[in-house]
């Protein structure tokens, strides 16, 4: 059975974007990006909310001037299937992408059971649904050395979980990677 992994960038105070919706404070450096590339090689399917999908769709047509590690990320991203949960998006703008109108935890359970490779979920609201349903197996957090004081929090309110630290790593820009497994 595949794992469902929630991976995100957060500020030290737990926000994925500031009060203006910006996340420019969390741009990865080369070593961090290469590390993310390695993590994503085991992922076959990405589950996105509409807004994150629109941000990520830039990887469908990478700029020729981008450095090799970003070109590599684009290749990895393009090879994965994408499921976008949106009530408003008319059609997908990227290949290997399908749109679902609503999140169905049973469909995700079946997808996990049938997949030979891991699934990645992104977007705080969508991940919140999966967390509340007990579907998330791992949490991969890239914590940036920034305090935002407000914005969109990476975790849903009123959820209590016991987690086990599985891995950690520090990058030259002060970002700390933390990988936790859900305890059953």
C-alpha positions in Angstrom: 0.0 0.0 0.0 1.2 3.5 -0.9 1.7 6.2 1.6 -0.1 9.6 1.5 2.4 12.3 2.2 1.6 15.8 3.1 4.6 18.0 2.2 4.7 21.7 2.7 6.9 24.8 3.3 6.0 26.6 6.5 7.2 29.6 8.5 8.5 29.0 12.0 5.1 30.1 13.3 3.3 27.6 11.1 2.1 29.5 8.1 2.3 28.4 4.4 1.6 31.9 3.1 1.5 35.4 4.7 -1.6 37.5 5.2 -1.3 38.8 1.6 -1.1 35.2 0.2 2.6 35.4 -0.6 5.1 32.6 0.0 8.1 34.3 -1.5 9.9 33.9 1.9 10.2 30.1 1.3 12.0 29.8 -2.1 14.4 26.8 -1.8 18.1 27.0 -2.5 19.8 24.6 -4.9 20.7 21.9 -2.2 17.2 22.0 -0.8 15.6 21.8 -4.3 17.9 18.8 -5.2 16.7 17.1 -1.9 13.1 17.7 -2.8 13.7 16.2 -6.3 15.0 13.1 -4.6 12.0 12.9 -2.3 9.6 13.3 -5.3 11.0 10.4 -7.3 9.0 7.9 -5.2 5.7 9.8 -5.8 3.4 8.7 -8.6 0.4 10.9 -7.9 0.0 14.5 -6.6 -3.3 15.6 -5.1 -3.9 19.3 -5.2 -6.4 22.0 -4.4 -7.1 24.4 -7.3 -4.9 27.2 -6.1 -1.8 25.1 -5.5 -2.3 23.4 -8.8 -2.4 26.7 -10.6 0.9 27.7 -8.9 2.5 24.3 -9.7 1.4 24.3 -13.3 4.4 26.5 -14.2 6.4 23.2 -14.1 4.6 22.0 -17.2 6.6 24.3 -19.4 9.9 25.1 -17.7 11.9 28.1 -18.8 15.0 27.1 -20.8 17.1 29.4 -18.7 16.2 27.6 -15.4 19.1 25.8 -13.8 19.5 22.0 -14.2 18.0 21.2 -10.7 14.8 23.1 -11.6 14.7 21.5 -15.0 15.0 18.1 -13.2 12.1 19.0 -10.9 10.0 19.9 -13.9 10.7 16.5 -15.5 9.8 14.7 -12.2 6.6 16.7 -11.8 5.5 16.2 -15.4 5.9 12.4 -15.0 3.5 12.2 -12.1 -0.3 12.0 -12.3 -2.2 14.9 -10.9 -5.6 15.0 -9.3 -7.0 18.5 -8.8 -9.9 19.1 -6.5 -11.9 22.1 -7.7 -15.6 23.1 -8.1 -14.6 25.9 -10.4 -11.8 24.8 -12.6 -13.2 24.0 -16.1 -10.3 22.0 -17.4 -6.7 21.0 -16.7 -3.9 23.0 -18.3 -1.3 20.2 -17.8 -0.9 16.7 -19.0 -1.6 13.6 -16.8 -4.2 15.7 -14.9 -7.8 15.0 -14.0 -10.2 17.2 -12.1 -12.4 16.0 -9.3 -15.2 18.2 -8.0 -15.0 17.1 -4.4 -12.8 15.3 -2.0 -13.9 11.7 -1.3 -11.9 10.0 1.4 -13.0 6.5 0.2 -11.7 7.2 -3.3 -8.3 8.3 -1.8 -8.2 5.2 0.4 -8.7 3.0 -2.8 -6.1 5.0 -4.6 -3.6 4.4 -1.8 -4.4 0.7 -1.8 -4.0 0.3 -5.5 -0.9 2.5 -6.0 2.5 0.9 -6.2 4.1 4.3 -5.5 3.4 7.0 -2.9 0.9 9.9 -3.2 1.6 13.5 -2.3 -1.1 15.9 -1.1 -0.6 19.6 -1.2 -2.7 22.6 -0.2 -3.7 23.3 3.4 -7.4 23.0 2.9 -7.2 19.8 0.9 -4.7 18.3 3.3 -6.9 19.2 6.2 -9.7 17.0 4.8 -7.2 14.1 4.5 -5.8 14.7 8.0 -9.2 14.7 9.6 -10.0 11.5 7.8 -6.8 9.8 9.1 -5.4 9.4 5.6 -2.1 11.1 5.9 0.8 8.7 6.7 3.7 11.1 6.6 4.2 14.8 7.2 7.2 16.4 5.4 7.7 19.9 6.6 10.3 22.4 5.3 10.4 25.0 8.0 11.8 28.3 7.0 13.5 30.7 9.4 10.8 33.3 9.1 8.0 34.5 11.4 5.0 35.8 9.5 2.6 36.6 12.3 -0.4 35.5 10.3 -1.7 34.0 7.1 -2.8 30.5 6.1 -1.8 27.9 8.7 -0.5 24.5 7.4 -2.6 22.4 9.7 -6.4 22.3 10.3 -7.7 23.5 13.7 -8.8 21.0 16.4 -6.8 18.0 15.2 -4.7 16.1 17.6 -2.1 13.6 16.4 0.8 11.7 17.8 3.7 11.6 15.4 7.0 9.9 15.3 10.1 11.8 14.0 11.5 9.7 11.1 14.1 12.1 9.6 15.5 15.6 9.8 17.9 17.7 7.8 19.2 21.3 8.0 20.0 23.3 4.8 22.5 26.2 4.4 19.6 28.8 4.2 18.4 27.9 7.6 15.5 25.7 6.4 14.9 22.6 8.5 13.3 19.5 7.0 11.3 17.4 9.4 9.7 14.1 8.4 7.1 12.6 10.8 5.1 9.4 10.5 1.6 9.1 11.9 1.4 6.7 14.8 -1.4 4.3 14.7 
